[in-house]
Amino acid sequence: MDATDAIDSFLEHLLVVKGLSPKTVEAYATDLKSFQSFLINKNYSLIKVSENILFLYLLFLRQKGLQSRTLARHMAALRGFYAFLQEQNLIPENPAQFLENPKLPRLLPKALTVPEVNKLLMAPKPNTKLGFRDKAMLELMYAAGLRVSELIALKPLDYDEQVGLLKIWGKGSKQRLVPIHLTAGKWLNTYLKIWRQKFTPKEDYIFLNRSGKALTRQGVWKIIKKYAKLAGLKQTISPHTLRHSFATHLLEGGADLRTVQILLGHADISATEIYTHIQTSRLLDIHKKFHPRDFNLVK
């Protein structure tokens, strides 16, 4: 098997067997083709690559000024690719197995305050089909902590009105059920029963554009930017801001990390642990308020 065939087989494996999204597989393809070009220039073989050559490649990427997160993605592609080749008995051992990820900066989510969320949710005027759609959409994003890709993929049958549950297809085509509160449910019910048909649907998705087709990522981003401006919010708002706000407000209200992990659809609890600063802050406040030996109470 030559290098190109090996990469194609690996990408097909990721898409069909692992169930990764086309966007993720495309990113892996880009990274592996970059590595292949590097090897061709150095007259190295993709199949017979050594650990030392991998380190040379990573040094090459660093010299190009790539950030830690991009380097980590390249390493994940290399580890996965060579692990696949080893599983297929195409190489005796995985030369990338000992590659270590660069230390990534711990980025804290930027969340809106509850009053800011309320301003954003009140910005649409639900007396037109576009205004009602946008109102229902924003309420649902905040109620369920949706990724924008999950939002635009929702279909009418994904919502169970009787029990108030939303079936969400997340990363890697993994399904989860998320309850939504009564307010969001009422807006969604009315939109589905009355307003959605006014878009003359041409595709079987919940949220449609003027042409009756599914909203795009860019379309959702523009809608949120528009209402953030109308609401007078100063910071940059994206669709992910509502997801972060959803998780932050749940934790501030007393939810545990495990519950939030399930609701967000994180495969690993480590992805949810970025919110631990919220729990820590809440615990400190509780301790200071209720512990009998708090210094403020000492006379």
N, C-alpha and C positions, 0 to 999 in steps of 0.2 A: 504493500500500500504506500503510495507516495504522499507527500506532505499535504497537498490540497485535498486528497481523498480522506486523509486522516482527520483533518479539520472539519470537513463536511459531515463525516460520520459522527463526530463529537457533537456538532451543532444539532444534528437531527436527533441525537440521543437526548440532548437538553430539552428540545421542543416536545418530542413524543413521549419519552419515558419519564423525564423529570418534571415535565409539565410547566417549564418556565415560560414566561411571557415572550412574545416575539420581540419586544423591545429589549429585554434582557439578553436574549440570544443574539440579537444584532450587535449589542455592545461587546459581547464575548467574541463575535466574529471580527469586529474591528480591531480588538486588542491582539488577537492571534495572528491576524494578517500583518499587523505592525511588527510583531515578533518574527514572523516568517521573512519579512523584508530585511530586517536586521541580520538574520542568519544568512540570507542570500548574499548580502553585501560583504559579510565576513567569511563566506564560503564554508558555512557550517551546515550540518544536517539537522532538520527538525526532529527526526526520529531518534537520532543518536546523540542528542544534545547532552552535555554534562552539567553538573551543578555549578561549576565554575563559569560556564558560558551564561547560565541564567543570571549569576551575580553581575557579570559584565553587562548584560542587557539592562538590569535594574539600575546600574551605575549610569548607563547611557540615558535612561529615562530621567534620572535625577538631574543629569547635566542639561537636559532639555527644559528643566524648570517645572516639571509636573508636580502637582500638589499631592499630599499624602493620601488623600482619598482616591485619587486617580491611580496612584501607584498600587494601592491596596486592591483595586479592581483588576489591574493587570496581573497581579500575583494570584488572585482568585481564579482568573482565567487559566493561567499556566498550571496551577495545582490541579484544577479540575480536568484539564486536557490530558496531562500526563498520568493522572490517576485512571482516567478512562482508557488510555493506551495500555496501561499495565493490566487492567481488568480484562482487556481484549487479548492479552498475551502478545502484544505487539512490541513491548519492551520488557526487559527483565525486572526493572525497578523504576520507581518514580523519582526522577532527579529534582523535582520541585517540592518534595514532601517536607523539607526542612526550611523552606523559605518563610521568613517571618514578616508579618505585616508591619508597616511603619506605624508609629504611635499616632493615633488620630486625635485631633482636638475634640474635646467634649463640648459639643454645641448644644446650648439650651434652647428649647423651642420658644418661639416668640408667640405668645398667646394674647388674645384680647381680654380685657376685663369683662365682667358680666354686663355692666352698663354699656360698654362699647359694642358688645354683641347685640344687645337690645336695640341700639341705634341702627346697626347694620340691618337687622331683621325688620325694622320698621321703615326702612328706606324705600322698598318697592311699593308702588301704588297698585293694589290688586283690583282695579276697576277695568283693566284691559287684559287681553289674553297673555301678553308678554309680561305684564306686571304680576299677574296671578301666578304664572309659571315661575317667575323669579322668586316670588315670595315663598312658594311651596318648596322650591329647590334649596333656598338658603336655610329654611327651617329644617329641612331633612338633613342637610349636610351637618348642621350643628347638632341635631338630635341623634345622629347615628355615627358621627365621626368618620365620614366617608372620605376615601381618596377620590380624586377627581376621576380617575380611570374607572372606579367602581360606580360612581354616580352616573356617568354617561352610558354605562353598560346595563343599567337597570331596565328591566322590562315589567310591564303591568302585572304579570303573573308572579313576579318576585315579591310582591307585597300581599300579605295576608291580613286583610282588614279586620277579620273576626278576632284575631288574637293580637293584632298590632305588631307583627313581626316582619322584618325585612330580610329577604334572602340576598346575601351579598356574595359576589364572586370576586375574591381577592387575588393577590399575587399567586402565580403558579396554578391558577384555576381552582384554588381552594375555596370551599364554600363555608360561610358562617351565617348564623342567624342573630340578628340584633333587634332588640325591642325598641320601639320609638314611642315617645310620650304622646298624650292625647292631643296636644296642640298641633304638633307636626302631623299627626295622623289625620286630623280634621282638614288641614290644608291640603294634604296629599289626596285624601278621599275626594274632596270637592274638585280638585284639579283633574283627577282621573275620570270622574263621572261627568263633568260639565265642560271644563275648559280645554282639555287635551284634544277633543274632537274638533275644536275650532281651528286647530293647526292642520287639519286634513292629513292625518298621519300616512306617511309613505313607508315608514319603518316601525318595527315593533319595539320601540323604546319609550320609556316614560317621558323623558324630557326632550322636546323637539325644538328645532329652529323654525324660522318663518316658512321654510320650504317643506316642513313636515318630516324632516330627517333628523337623526340623532344629533344632539349638540356635540361639539368637539371640545377638546381640552382648551383650545384657544378661546372658543366661544364662552366657556364657563369663566375663564380667567378675566376676560373683558367685562363680563357681567358683574363679577365681584368687584373689580376695580371701579366700575361705574358707581355702584352703590356705596362703596367705601368713601368715595369722593362726596356723594350726596349726603352721607351721614356725618361728614366733617371729620373723619378719622385721618390722622396725620401720618401714621406709619404705613409702610408698604404692606398691602394685604394681598394674599394669594389664596387659592382654594385650600391649600394645606394649613393656612392660619386657622380656619374653622375646625379642622381636625385636631390641631394642637390645643385649641381652646376647649374643645369637647373633653379631651383627656385631662387637661389641667383642672377644669372645673369639677370633674368627677372626683379627682384626687383631693382637691381642696374641700369637697363636700364629705369626704370620709371613705371613698371607695378604696379598695386595696389594689395593689399593682397587678395581681393575677387576674382580677376581674377586668381591669382596663386592658390588659394584654389580650384577653379573649375578644373584647368588644372591638379593639382596633384591628384584630386579625394578625397580630405579630406572631410569627412562628416560634420565635425565641424570646424569652423573658428579658434577655439583655437589651433587646431593642426598646423595650418599655422602660428599662431602668434609667433612661435619660431623664425621666420625670421624678426620680427619687428625691431631688432637691425640694420638690413641693411637699412630699410626705415629711421630709426632715424638718422643714420650716414649720409645718403644722404641728408636729410632735413637740418641737421646742416651745411653741406658743402654748400648747396644752400644759406642758410641764411647768412653764413659768406661771401660768394662771392658777394651777390647782395643787402644785406640790407645797406641802405645809412648811417646808424649810426654804422656800424661795427668799432670796436676800431682801426683796422689797417688803417682806412681811416681818423681818427681824427688827425689833425695836432696839 
